[in-house]
């Protein structure tokens, strides 16, 4: 079965502001999630978030950039919420 990835309005706006390399990595992440689901192995380092973001997950798009998303397993749906630079 194929997963569906729904993008928030925020991600659509942010795409024009992030570096081209990160845009390409996000598109590759989105394609892999559609094919294999959100629990990807490999370089994305997907992990659950906690605190205010309980129920959301984060995946690496590079050393600094992350995609924040929410998973709805019963609907085979992933909602991409935000592209954000990680603050060190």
KAVEN-V741050 format. One record per backbone hydrogen bond with DSSP energy under -1.0 kcal/mol. NH is the residue of the N-H (numbers start at 1). CO is the residue of the C=O. Records with the same first field share a line. If there is no record, write none. Layout:
BEGIN
NH->CO + CO
END
This chain:
BEGIN
3->34
4->76
6->78
8->80
12->8
13->9
14->10
15->11
17->14
18->14
23->19
24->20
25->21
26->22
27->23
28->24
29->25
30->26
31->27
32->28
33->29
34->30
35->31
36->32
37->33
40->38
47->58
49->56
53->50
54->51
56->53
57->69
58->47
59->67
60->44
61->65
66->84
67->59
68->82
69->57
70->79
72->77
75->72
76->73
77->72
78->4
79->70
80->6
81->68
82->68
84->66
86->64
END
